[in-house]
Amino acid sequence: MGAQVDRRTLERWLVANGFVLEPGKKTGHRQYSRQGIKIAIPGHGPQDLTKKHVALILRQLGRLGFDGAQVRRDLGS
């Protein structure tokens, strides 16, 4: 998949594409939602997201009609 995706880049992309940050919970993760789909981003650990986590997020974005290849290009991965 090329370059890694970091948390901050993904969060900026989500906000720019209409996602809203949900109120914080005790887990330390940040949750963004849009049209009933929630995306959780780890709030601790390494800045770079794992390939598995990025794949799960892309699958969720696909449910909203986003093109996975375009999202990867937007995120620089």
C-alpha angles and dihedrals in degrees: 000000000000120000122019122255115233125212097244094052091050092048092051090049092050093051092046089054098052104271119142125215110241120222112278123265131195094264096083091232122120116229124203123189140193128168093349096310116117125199119196120205120193112250095201139040127042119358092231116080119228120252089246092054092048090050091052091050092048090051090053092047089051089061087061092050100260116146108240094212092052092048090052090052091048091051092047096241 
